[in-house]
Amino acid sequence: MHLATEDFLGFLATEKGFSQNTIAAYRNDLAQFTGFVEQQSGPTVDRETVLAFILDLKDKKYAATTIARKIAAVRSYFHYLVSKGLLCEDPTQDLDSPKIGRTLPHAITVAEVDRLLGATDGNGSPEALRDRAMLELLYATGMRVSELVSLNVEDVSVFGGSVRCAGGSSRERVIPVAFEKMATVERYLRESRPLLLRRPEQEALFLNHRGERLTRQGFWLIIKGYAKRAGIGESITPHTLRHSFAAHQISSGAELKALQGILGHASISSTQVYTHISSERLRREYDRAHPLA
């Protein structure tokens, strides 16, 4: 197998144009597989041998992503051998890779959202009111952070109760927002944005201290600071309020199809993930209320 492996790696370099790092990863994965084969069954490799290799990886507690990568390397190797006539039958044919569990998006509780919003109170600065408006608008709409910082003043209809934003693949959508949830945005537009504005022609809704459009990185630093001030120990990401909005909407009985449209998901399966968050939260709350004796 060693000579055939070197031929395969050469094929990856010359024909596929793979990087040296990728080829090195293939070399290590195939060396591990070859070593396992030699210990178990000698030079003969069949489907059972490959399955035994997978079980051995699982027994050694490799992550599912690592196992999937190693199987992909082995599968590509045997496809190559068959294509070159060096092997009559592919032992990896119809062999499934292990399913890689999807990590659930992280959402915080309603009480934690209240604490996060409350952390913006205090100094009365234009930036503080801007931050409160941003956080409230995110939680009221479930927008992506990239969509939030891309908003222009004309995209927000405070009294009409809507926000227009451009989603992925240039899909534009209009999100309805109750007027009471837009009150802080209206106040920001009236009181704070004029103080932050440096150029009259600036169209961006949310401005930094230089009067320029606030960036996604700038928002990231802002929400991290308020999360620390609010004493929220769990990890906060730029999309935490988006995930929390969706999970809380599901818990309140929102229809999946309607929520899909609000979130701008191309597939309903992306929206269905939030049903698992809600179910997991309900299970934890039940367990706390009914501890085992």
Secondary structure, DSSP 8 states (H G I E B T S, - for coil): -HHHHHHHHHHHHHTS---HHHHHHHHHHHHHHHHHHHHHTTT---HHHHHHHHHHHHHTT--HHHHHHHHHHHHHHHHHHHHTTS-SS-TTTT---------------HHHHHHHHHTT-SS--HHHHHHHHHHHHHHHH---HHHHHH-BGGGEETTTTEEEEE-GGG-EEEEE--GGGGHHHHHIIIIIHHHH---TT--BSSB-TTSSB--HHHHHHHHHHHHHHHT--S---TTHHHHHHHHHHHHTT--HHHHHHHHT-SSHHHHHHHHHHHHHHHHHHHHHHS---
